[in-house]
Amino acid sequence: MQGSDESSTSFRNAFTRLFLDRIGELDEPPSAGEADVAGPWEVEEIPGFGFGLFRRGEGWSRGFQPAAVFERRPIALLAAAVFPGTGRDAAFHLQKNAGAAGYGIVSGTELAGHVALFDEKLVDALHVAEMLVRNPESLANLLEAAGALALERTGTILDKRFPPE
C-alpha cells in the first residue's frame, strides 16, 4: 500500500490490513488518481533527511513513508501546494490550430482567451494557478513558502488595490 511501510508494526489505520488487502483486489475508480494526491498535505521534518511531504494523519512519527522529501522546508511547502493539482484533469486546454486572434485557450467547454504563440507551458501554469486559488490549503502552503518579506510586499500591493473607503 502506498504511503505505508508494510514491514512497520506501527502501521495505523482504522481499517484492518485484511480488509485493505481484500478491497485492494478491486479495480480502482477513475477518481483514484486525484484522491491519491488530493491531500491535504503536511510538511514534517525528518531528522537527518530533510522535510517530508505526508498526507494529513500520516507522518514519519506514525510509521508512514513520505510522498516526497526535500532538503528545505520552503520547497516542501511548494510541493504541498501544487501536489493536489497533479491528479486533476487540466483546467485549461490549448487549441491546436490558430485562429485570427491566435491559439484559443479553453476552460471546460468555454473559450477563455487567446495567446499569440502556441504555449503549452502557459496553459500548464494556468492549471496550477487555478488549482491554487481553488484550494485554500494549497494557497496557504504557497503563501507560507513565499516567506515574510514576500507577504509584506504582497500586502502593500493589495492594500493599494483595495484602499479603505
CNS distance restraints for C-alpha pairs under 8 A (distance, minus, plus):
assign (resid   1 and name CA) (resid   5 and name CA) 7.91 0.50 0.50
assign (resid   1 and name CA) (resid   6 and name CA) 7.34 0.50 0.50
assign (resid   3 and name CA) (resid  64 and name CA) 5.72 0.50 0.50
assign (resid   3 and name CA) (resid  65 and name CA) 5.39 0.50 0.50
assign (resid   3 and name CA) (resid  66 and name CA) 6.70 0.50 0.50
assign (resid   3 and name CA) (resid  67 and name CA) 6.87 0.50 0.50
assign (resid   4 and name CA) (resid  11 and name CA) 6.72 0.50 0.50
assign (resid   4 and name CA) (resid  63 and name CA) 6.94 0.50 0.50
assign (resid   4 and name CA) (resid  64 and name CA) 4.60 0.50 0.50
assign (resid   4 and name CA) (resid  65 and name CA) 5.71 0.50 0.50
assign (resid   5 and name CA) (resid  11 and name CA) 6.97 0.50 0.50
assign (resid   5 and name CA) (resid  63 and name CA) 6.52 0.50 0.50
assign (resid   5 and name CA) (resid  64 and name CA) 5.77 0.50 0.50
assign (resid   5 and name CA) (resid  65 and name CA) 6.26 0.50 0.50
assign (resid   6 and name CA) (resid  11 and name CA) 7.27 0.50 0.50
assign (resid   8 and name CA) (resid  63 and name CA) 6.46 0.50 0.50
assign (resid  10 and name CA) (resid  62 and name CA) 6.53 0.50 0.50
assign (resid  10 and name CA) (resid  63 and name CA) 5.59 0.50 0.50
assign (resid  11 and name CA) (resid  62 and name CA) 7.01 0.50 0.50
assign (resid  11 and name CA) (resid  63 and name CA) 5.83 0.50 0.50
assign (resid  11 and name CA) (resid  64 and name CA) 7.19 0.50 0.50
assign (resid  12 and name CA) (resid  62 and name CA) 7.06 0.50 0.50
assign (resid  12 and name CA) (resid  63 and name CA) 7.82 0.50 0.50
assign (resid  15 and name CA) (resid  19 and name CA) 6.45 0.50 0.50
assign (resid  15 and name CA) (resid  20 and name CA) 6.62 0.50 0.50
assign (resid  16 and name CA) (resid  20 and name CA) 6.29 0.50 0.50
assign (resid  17 and name CA) (resid  21 and name CA) 6.04 0.50 0.50
assign (resid  18 and name CA) (resid  22 and name CA) 6.27 0.50 0.50
assign (resid  19 and name CA) (resid  23 and name CA) 6.19 0.50 0.50
assign (resid  20 and name CA) (resid  24 and name CA) 5.81 0.50 0.50
assign (resid  21 and name CA) (resid  25 and name CA) 6.69 0.50 0.50
assign (resid  22 and name CA) (resid  26 and name CA) 7.72 0.50 0.50
assign (resid  28 and name CA) (resid  32 and name CA) 6.07 0.50 0.50
assign (resid  31 and name CA) (resid  35 and name CA) 6.16 0.50 0.50
assign (resid  32 and name CA) (resid  36 and name CA) 6.02 0.50 0.50
assign (resid  33 and name CA) (resid  37 and name CA) 6.82 0.50 0.50
assign (resid  33 and name CA) (resid  87 and name CA) 5.40 0.50 0.50
assign (resid  33 and name CA) (resid  88 and name CA) 7.85 0.50 0.50
assign (resid  34 and name CA) (resid  38 and name CA) 5.73 0.50 0.50
assign (resid  34 and name CA) (resid  84 and name CA) 7.31 0.50 0.50
assign (resid  34 and name CA) (resid  86 and name CA) 7.58 0.50 0.50
assign (resid  34 and name CA) (resid  87 and name CA) 4.04 0.50 0.50
assign (resid  34 and name CA) (resid  88 and name CA) 5.53 0.50 0.50
assign (resid  35 and name CA) (resid  39 and name CA) 7.73 0.50 0.50
assign (resid  35 and name CA) (resid  87 and name CA) 7.47 0.50 0.50
assign (resid  36 and name CA) (resid  87 and name CA) 7.52 0.50 0.50
assign (resid  37 and name CA) (resid  83 and name CA) 6.11 0.50 0.50
assign (resid  37 and name CA) (resid  84 and name CA) 5.03 0.50 0.50
assign (resid  37 and name CA) (resid  85 and name CA) 7.78 0.50 0.50
assign (resid  37 and name CA) (resid  86 and name CA) 7.10 0.50 0.50
assign (resid  37 and name CA) (resid  87 and name CA) 5.94 0.50 0.50
assign (resid  38 and name CA) (resid  83 and name CA) 7.27 0.50 0.50
assign (resid  38 and name CA) (resid  84 and name CA) 4.28 0.50 0.50
assign (resid  38 and name CA) (resid  85 and name CA) 7.40 0.50 0.50
assign (resid  38 and name CA) (resid  87 and name CA) 7.17 0.50 0.50
assign (resid  39 and name CA) (resid  55 and name CA) 5.53 0.50 0.50
assign (resid  39 and name CA) (resid  56 and name CA) 6.89 0.50 0.50
assign (resid  39 and name CA) (resid  83 and name CA) 7.89 0.50 0.50
assign (resid  39 and name CA) (resid  84 and name CA) 6.15 0.50 0.50
assign (resid  40 and name CA) (resid  55 and name CA) 5.93 0.50 0.50
assign (resid  40 and name CA) (resid  56 and name CA) 5.75 0.50 0.50
assign (resid  40 and name CA) (resid  80 and name CA) 7.94 0.50 0.50
assign (resid  40 and name CA) (resid  84 and name CA) 7.84 0.50 0.50
assign (resid  40 and name CA) (resid 137 and name CA) 6.85 0.50 0.50
assign (resid  40 and name CA) (resid 138 and name CA) 7.93 0.50 0.50
assign (resid  41 and name CA) (resid  53 and name CA) 6.45 0.50 0.50
assign (resid  41 and name CA) (resid  54 and name CA) 5.55 0.50 0.50
assign (resid  41 and name CA) (resid  55 and name CA) 4.59 0.50 0.50
assign (resid  41 and name CA) (resid  56 and name CA) 5.58 0.50 0.50
assign (resid  41 and name CA) (resid  80 and name CA) 5.46 0.50 0.50
assign (resid  41 and name CA) (resid  81 and name CA) 7.99 0.50 0.50
assign (resid  42 and name CA) (resid  53 and name CA) 5.83 0.50 0.50
assign (resid  42 and name CA) (resid  54 and name CA) 5.25 0.50 0.50
assign (resid  42 and name CA) (resid  55 and name CA) 6.04 0.50 0.50
assign (resid  42 and name CA) (resid  56 and name CA) 5.82 0.50 0.50
assign (resid  42 and name CA) (resid  80 and name CA) 6.94 0.50 0.50
assign (resid  43 and name CA) (resid  51 and name CA) 6.24 0.50 0.50
assign (resid  43 and name CA) (resid  52 and name CA) 5.58 0.50 0.50
assign (resid  43 and name CA) (resid  53 and name CA) 4.87 0.50 0.50
assign (resid  43 and name CA) (resid  54 and name CA) 6.29 0.50 0.50
assign (resid  43 and name CA) (resid  73 and name CA) 7.44 0.50 0.50
assign (resid  43 and name CA) (resid  76 and name CA) 6.52 0.50 0.50
assign (resid  43 and name CA) (resid  77 and name CA) 6.71 0.50 0.50
assign (resid  43 and name CA) (resid  80 and name CA) 7.45 0.50 0.50
assign (resid  44 and name CA) (resid  51 and name CA) 5.52 0.50 0.50
assign (resid  44 and name CA) (resid  52 and name CA) 5.26 0.50 0.50
assign (resid  44 and name CA) (resid  53 and name CA) 6.63 0.50 0.50
assign (resid  44 and name CA) (resid  54 and name CA) 7.27 0.50 0.50
assign (resid  44 and name CA) (resid  59 and name CA) 7.04 0.50 0.50
assign (resid  44 and name CA) (resid  60 and name CA) 7.46 0.50 0.50
assign (resid  45 and name CA) (resid  49 and name CA) 7.98 0.50 0.50
assign (resid  45 and name CA) (resid  50 and name CA) 5.86 0.50 0.50
assign (resid  45 and name CA) (resid  51 and name CA) 4.34 0.50 0.50
assign (resid  45 and name CA) (resid  52 and name CA) 6.09 0.50 0.50
assign (resid  46 and name CA) (resid  50 and name CA) 5.34 0.50 0.50
assign (resid  46 and name CA) (resid  51 and name CA) 5.59 0.50 0.50
assign (resid  46 and name CA) (resid  52 and name CA) 6.32 0.50 0.50
assign (resid  46 and name CA) (resid  60 and name CA) 6.94 0.50 0.50
assign (resid  49 and name CA) (resid  69 and name CA) 7.50 0.50 0.50
assign (resid  49 and name CA) (resid  71 and name CA) 7.14 0.50 0.50
assign (resid  50 and name CA) (resid  69 and name CA) 6.33 0.50 0.50
assign (resid  50 and name CA) (resid  70 and name CA) 5.58 0.50 0.50
assign (resid  50 and name CA) (resid  71 and name CA) 4.52 0.50 0.50
assign (resid  50 and name CA) (resid  72 and name CA) 6.56 0.50 0.50
assign (resid  50 and name CA) (resid  73 and name CA) 7.77 0.50 0.50
assign (resid  51 and name CA) (resid  69 and name CA) 5.42 0.50 0.50
assign (resid  51 and name CA) (resid  70 and name CA) 5.21 0.50 0.50
assign (resid  51 and name CA) (resid  71 and name CA) 6.10 0.50 0.50
assign (resid  51 and name CA) (resid  72 and name CA) 6.48 0.50 0.50
assign (resid  51 and name CA) (resid  73 and name CA) 5.81 0.50 0.50
assign (resid  51 and name CA) (resid  76 and name CA) 6.41 0.50 0.50
assign (resid  52 and name CA) (resid  60 and name CA) 7.91 0.50 0.50
assign (resid  52 and name CA) (resid  66 and name CA) 5.29 0.50 0.50
assign (resid  52 and name CA) (resid  67 and name CA) 7.21 0.50 0.50
assign (resid  52 and name CA) (resid  68 and name CA) 5.76 0.50 0.50
assign (resid  52 and name CA) (resid  69 and name CA) 4.34 0.50 0.50
assign (resid  52 and name CA) (resid  70 and name CA) 6.49 0.50 0.50
assign (resid  52 and name CA) (resid  76 and name CA) 7.04 0.50 0.50
assign (resid  53 and name CA) (resid  66 and name CA) 5.28 0.50 0.50
assign (resid  53 and name CA) (resid  67 and name CA) 5.51 0.50 0.50
assign (resid  53 and name CA) (resid  68 and name CA) 5.30 0.50 0.50
assign (resid  53 and name CA) (resid  69 and name CA) 6.24 0.50 0.50
assign (resid  53 and name CA) (resid  76 and name CA) 6.52 0.50 0.50
assign (resid  53 and name CA) (resid  79 and name CA) 7.83 0.50 0.50
assign (resid  53 and name CA) (resid  80 and name CA) 6.73 0.50 0.50
assign (resid  54 and name CA) (resid  58 and name CA) 5.89 0.50 0.50
assign (resid  54 and name CA) (resid  59 and name CA) 5.63 0.50 0.50
assign (resid  54 and name CA) (resid  64 and name CA) 7.98 0.50 0.50
assign (resid  54 and name CA) (resid  65 and name CA) 7.72 0.50 0.50
assign (resid  54 and name CA) (resid  66 and name CA) 5.20 0.50 0.50
assign (resid  54 and name CA) (resid  67 and name CA) 6.08 0.50 0.50
assign (resid  54 and name CA) (resid  68 and name CA) 7.89 0.50 0.50
assign (resid  55 and name CA) (resid  59 and name CA) 7.37 0.50 0.50
assign (resid  58 and name CA) (resid  62 and name CA) 6.19 0.50 0.50
assign (resid  58 and name CA) (resid  63 and name CA) 7.80 0.50 0.50
assign (resid  58 and name CA) (resid  64 and name CA) 5.96 0.50 0.50
assign (resid  59 and name CA) (resid  63 and name CA) 6.59 0.50 0.50
assign (resid  59 and name CA) (resid  64 and name CA) 5.37 0.50 0.50
assign (resid  59 and name CA) (resid  65 and name CA) 7.26 0.50 0.50
assign (resid  59 and name CA) (resid  66 and name CA) 7.21 0.50 0.50
assign (resid  60 and name CA) (resid  64 and name CA) 5.26 0.50 0.50
assign (resid  60 and name CA) (resid  65 and name CA) 6.35 0.50 0.50
assign (resid  60 and name CA) (resid  66 and name CA) 7.15 0.50 0.50
assign (resid  69 and name CA) (resid  76 and name CA) 7.15 0.50 0.50
assign (resid  70 and name CA) (resid  75 and name CA) 6.54 0.50 0.50
assign (resid  70 and name CA) (resid  76 and name CA) 5.63 0.50 0.50
assign (resid  71 and name CA) (resid  75 and name CA) 7.81 0.50 0.50
assign (resid  72 and name CA) (resid  76 and name CA) 6.58 0.50 0.50
assign (resid  73 and name CA) (resid  77 and name CA) 6.15 0.50 0.50
assign (resid  73 and name CA) (resid 145 and name CA) 7.78 0.50 0.50
assign (resid  74 and name CA) (resid  78 and name CA) 6.31 0.50 0.50
assign (resid  74 and name CA) (resid 144 and name CA) 7.67 0.50 0.50
assign (resid  74 and name CA) (resid 145 and name CA) 4.56 0.50 0.50
assign (resid  74 and name CA) (resid 146 and name CA) 7.51 0.50 0.50
assign (resid  75 and name CA) (resid  79 and name CA) 6.34 0.50 0.50
assign (resid  75 and name CA) (resid 145 and name CA) 7.18 0.50 0.50
assign (resid  76 and name CA) (resid  80 and name CA) 6.17 0.50 0.50
assign (resid  77 and name CA) (resid  81 and name CA) 6.11 0.50 0.50
assign (resid  77 and name CA) (resid 141 and name CA) 5.38 0.50 0.50
assign (resid  77 and name CA) (resid 142 and name CA) 6.50 0.50 0.50
assign (resid  77 and name CA) (resid 144 and name CA) 7.34 0.50 0.50
assign (resid  77 and name CA) (resid 145 and name CA) 5.58 0.50 0.50
assign (resid  78 and name CA) (resid  82 and name CA) 6.37 0.50 0.50
assign (resid  78 and name CA) (resid 141 and name CA) 6.62 0.50 0.50
assign (resid  78 and name CA) (resid 142 and name CA) 5.67 0.50 0.50
assign (resid  78 and name CA) (resid 145 and name CA) 6.24 0.50 0.50
assign (resid  79 and name CA) (resid  83 and name CA) 5.63 0.50 0.50
assign (resid  80 and name CA) (resid  84 and name CA) 7.58 0.50 0.50
assign (resid  80 and name CA) (resid 138 and name CA) 6.72 0.50 0.50
assign (resid  80 and name CA) (resid 141 and name CA) 6.54 0.50 0.50
assign (resid  81 and name CA) (resid 132 and name CA) 6.96 0.50 0.50
assign (resid  81 and name CA) (resid 137 and name CA) 7.41 0.50 0.50
assign (resid  81 and name CA) (resid 138 and name CA) 4.02 0.50 0.50
assign (resid  81 and name CA) (resid 139 and name CA) 6.40 0.50 0.50
assign (resid  81 and name CA) (resid 140 and name CA) 7.70 0.50 0.50
assign (resid  81 and name CA) (resid 141 and name CA) 5.22 0.50 0.50
assign (resid  81 and name CA) (resid 142 and name CA) 5.53 0.50 0.50
assign (resid  82 and name CA) (resid  86 and name CA) 7.01 0.50 0.50
assign (resid  82 and name CA) (resid 128 and name CA) 6.67 0.50 0.50
assign (resid  82 and name CA) (resid 131 and name CA) 7.71 0.50 0.50
assign (resid  82 and name CA) (resid 132 and name CA) 7.02 0.50 0.50
assign (resid  82 and name CA) (resid 138 and name CA) 6.71 0.50 0.50
assign (resid  83 and name CA) (resid  87 and name CA) 7.65 0.50 0.50
assign (resid  84 and name CA) (resid  88 and name CA) 7.46 0.50 0.50
assign (resid  84 and name CA) (resid 131 and name CA) 7.91 0.50 0.50
assign (resid  84 and name CA) (resid 138 and name CA) 7.80 0.50 0.50
assign (resid  85 and name CA) (resid 127 and name CA) 7.76 0.50 0.50
assign (resid  85 and name CA) (resid 128 and name CA) 6.46 0.50 0.50
assign (resid  85 and name CA) (resid 131 and name CA) 5.81 0.50 0.50
assign (resid  85 and name CA) (resid 132 and name CA) 7.98 0.50 0.50
assign (resid  90 and name CA) (resid 124 and name CA) 7.53 0.50 0.50
assign (resid  90 and name CA) (resid 127 and name CA) 5.85 0.50 0.50
assign (resid  91 and name CA) (resid 107 and name CA) 5.84 0.50 0.50
assign (resid  91 and name CA) (resid 108 and name CA) 6.83 0.50 0.50
assign (resid  91 and name CA) (resid 126 and name CA) 7.80 0.50 0.50
assign (resid  91 and name CA) (resid 127 and name CA) 5.24 0.50 0.50
assign (resid  91 and name CA) (resid 130 and name CA) 7.43 0.50 0.50
assign (resid  92 and name CA) (resid 105 and name CA) 6.53 0.50 0.50
assign (resid  92 and name CA) (resid 106 and name CA) 5.46 0.50 0.50
assign (resid  92 and name CA) (resid 107 and name CA) 4.64 0.50 0.50
assign (resid  92 and name CA) (resid 108 and name CA) 7.01 0.50 0.50
assign (resid  92 and name CA) (resid 123 and name CA) 6.00 0.50 0.50
assign (resid  92 and name CA) (resid 124 and name CA) 7.57 0.50 0.50
assign (resid  92 and name CA) (resid 126 and name CA) 6.99 0.50 0.50
assign (resid  92 and name CA) (resid 127 and name CA) 6.08 0.50 0.50
assign (resid  93 and name CA) (resid 105 and name CA) 5.69 0.50 0.50
assign (resid  93 and name CA) (resid 106 and name CA) 5.10 0.50 0.50
assign (resid  93 and name CA) (resid 107 and name CA) 6.55 0.50 0.50
assign (resid  93 and name CA) (resid 123 and name CA) 6.47 0.50 0.50
assign (resid  94 and name CA) (resid 103 and name CA) 6.70 0.50 0.50
assign (resid  94 and name CA) (resid 104 and name CA) 5.86 0.50 0.50
assign (resid  94 and name CA) (resid 105 and name CA) 4.73 0.50 0.50
assign (resid  94 and name CA) (resid 106 and name CA) 6.26 0.50 0.50
assign (resid  94 and name CA) (resid 118 and name CA) 7.70 0.50 0.50
assign (resid  94 and name CA) (resid 119 and name CA) 7.83 0.50 0.50
assign (resid  94 and name CA) (resid 120 and name CA) 6.78 0.50 0.50
assign (resid  94 and name CA) (resid 123 and name CA) 6.68 0.50 0.50
assign (resid  95 and name CA) (resid 103 and name CA) 5.75 0.50 0.50
assign (resid  95 and name CA) (resid 104 and name CA) 5.14 0.50 0.50
assign (resid  95 and name CA) (resid 105 and name CA) 6.31 0.50 0.50
assign (resid  95 and name CA) (resid 106 and name CA) 7.25 0.50 0.50
assign (resid  96 and name CA) (resid 103 and name CA) 7.09 0.50 0.50
assign (resid  96 and name CA) (resid 118 and name CA) 7.90 0.50 0.50
assign (resid  97 and name CA) (resid 103 and name CA) 6.33 0.50 0.50
assign (resid  98 and name CA) (resid 102 and name CA) 4.84 0.50 0.50
assign (resid  98 and name CA) (resid 103 and name CA) 4.31 0.50 0.50
assign (resid  98 and name CA) (resid 104 and name CA) 6.98 0.50 0.50
assign (resid  99 and name CA) (resid 103 and name CA) 6.20 0.50 0.50
assign (resid  99 and name CA) (resid 104 and name CA) 7.52 0.50 0.50
assign (resid 101 and name CA) (resid 114 and name CA) 6.33 0.50 0.50
assign (resid 101 and name CA) (resid 115 and name CA) 7.66 0.50 0.50
assign (resid 101 and name CA) (resid 116 and name CA) 7.22 0.50 0.50
assign (resid 102 and name CA) (resid 114 and name CA) 5.52 0.50 0.50
assign (resid 102 and name CA) (resid 115 and name CA) 5.39 0.50 0.50
assign (resid 102 and name CA) (resid 116 and name CA) 4.64 0.50 0.50
assign (resid 102 and name CA) (resid 117 and name CA) 6.97 0.50 0.50
assign (resid 103 and name CA) (resid 114 and name CA) 5.27 0.50 0.50
assign (resid 103 and name CA) (resid 115 and name CA) 5.26 0.50 0.50
assign (resid 103 and name CA) (resid 116 and name CA) 6.24 0.50 0.50
assign (resid 103 and name CA) (resid 117 and name CA) 6.85 0.50 0.50
assign (resid 103 and name CA) (resid 118 and name CA) 6.29 0.50 0.50
assign (resid 104 and name CA) (resid 111 and name CA) 6.61 0.50 0.50
assign (resid 104 and name CA) (resid 112 and name CA) 7.52 0.50 0.50
assign (resid 104 and name CA) (resid 113 and name CA) 5.88 0.50 0.50
assign (resid 104 and name CA) (resid 114 and name CA) 4.45 0.50 0.50
assign (resid 104 and name CA) (resid 115 and name CA) 6.60 0.50 0.50
assign (resid 105 and name CA) (resid 111 and name CA) 6.02 0.50 0.50
assign (resid 105 and name CA) (resid 112 and name CA) 5.53 0.50 0.50
assign (resid 105 and name CA) (resid 113 and name CA) 5.14 0.50 0.50
assign (resid 105 and name CA) (resid 114 and name CA) 5.47 0.50 0.50
assign (resid 105 and name CA) (resid 115 and name CA) 7.23 0.50 0.50
assign (resid 105 and name CA) (resid 123 and name CA) 7.50 0.50 0.50
assign (resid 106 and name CA) (resid 110 and name CA) 5.62 0.50 0.50
assign (resid 106 and name CA) (resid 111 and name CA) 4.49 0.50 0.50
assign (resid 106 and name CA) (resid 112 and name CA) 5.27 0.50 0.50
assign (resid 106 and name CA) (resid 113 and name CA) 7.13 0.50 0.50
assign (resid 107 and name CA) (resid 111 and name CA) 6.29 0.50 0.50
assign (resid 107 and name CA) (resid 112 and name CA) 5.87 0.50 0.50
assign (resid 115 and name CA) (resid 119 and name CA) 7.57 0.50 0.50
assign (resid 119 and name CA) (resid 123 and name CA) 6.87 0.50 0.50
assign (resid 120 and name CA) (resid 124 and name CA) 6.21 0.50 0.50
assign (resid 121 and name CA) (resid 125 and name CA) 6.09 0.50 0.50
assign (resid 122 and name CA) (resid 126 and name CA) 6.15 0.50 0.50
assign (resid 123 and name CA) (resid 127 and name CA) 6.35 0.50 0.50
assign (resid 124 and name CA) (resid 128 and name CA) 6.49 0.50 0.50
assign (resid 125 and name CA) (resid 129 and name CA) 6.13 0.50 0.50
assign (resid 126 and name CA) (resid 130 and name CA) 5.94 0.50 0.50
assign (resid 127 and name CA) (resid 131 and name CA) 6.14 0.50 0.50
assign (resid 128 and name CA) (resid 132 and name CA) 6.20 0.50 0.50
assign (resid 129 and name CA) (resid 133 and name CA) 6.39 0.50 0.50
assign (resid 130 and name CA) (resid 134 and name CA) 6.21 0.50 0.50
assign (resid 131 and name CA) (resid 135 and name CA) 6.23 0.50 0.50
assign (resid 132 and name CA) (resid 136 and name CA) 7.26 0.50 0.50
assign (resid 132 and name CA) (resid 138 and name CA) 5.58 0.50 0.50
assign (resid 132 and name CA) (resid 139 and name CA) 5.21 0.50 0.50
assign (resid 133 and name CA) (resid 138 and name CA) 7.93 0.50 0.50
assign (resid 133 and name CA) (resid 139 and name CA) 6.23 0.50 0.50
assign (resid 135 and name CA) (resid 139 and name CA) 6.28 0.50 0.50
assign (resid 136 and name CA) (resid 140 and name CA) 6.05 0.50 0.50
assign (resid 137 and name CA) (resid 141 and name CA) 6.33 0.50 0.50
assign (resid 138 and name CA) (resid 142 and name CA) 6.24 0.50 0.50
assign (resid 139 and name CA) (resid 143 and name CA) 6.14 0.50 0.50
assign (resid 140 and name CA) (resid 144 and name CA) 6.10 0.50 0.50
assign (resid 141 and name CA) (resid 145 and name CA) 6.12 0.50 0.50
assign (resid 142 and name CA) (resid 146 and name CA) 6.26 0.50 0.50
assign (resid 143 and name CA) (resid 147 and name CA) 6.92 0.50 0.50
assign (resid 143 and name CA) (resid 151 and name CA) 7.13 0.50 0.50
assign (resid 144 and name CA) (resid 148 and name CA) 7.93 0.50 0.50
assign (resid 146 and name CA) (resid 150 and name CA) 5.76 0.50 0.50
assign (resid 146 and name CA) (resid 151 and name CA) 6.82 0.50 0.50
assign (resid 147 and name CA) (resid 151 and name CA) 6.28 0.50 0.50
assign (resid 148 and name CA) (resid 152 and name CA) 6.05 0.50 0.50
assign (resid 149 and name CA) (resid 153 and name CA) 6.27 0.50 0.50
assign (resid 150 and name CA) (resid 154 and name CA) 6.00 0.50 0.50
assign (resid 151 and name CA) (resid 155 and name CA) 5.95 0.50 0.50
assign (resid 152 and name CA) (resid 156 and name CA) 6.39 0.50 0.50
assign (resid 153 and name CA) (resid 157 and name CA) 6.43 0.50 0.50
assign (resid 154 and name CA) (resid 158 and name CA) 6.18 0.50 0.50
assign (resid 155 and name CA) (resid 159 and name CA) 5.94 0.50 0.50
assign (resid 156 and name CA) (resid 160 and name CA) 6.30 0.50 0.50
assign (resid 157 and name CA) (resid 161 and name CA) 6.37 0.50 0.50
assign (resid 158 and name CA) (resid 162 and name CA) 6.07 0.50 0.50
assign (resid 159 and name CA) (resid 163 and name CA) 5.57 0.50 0.50
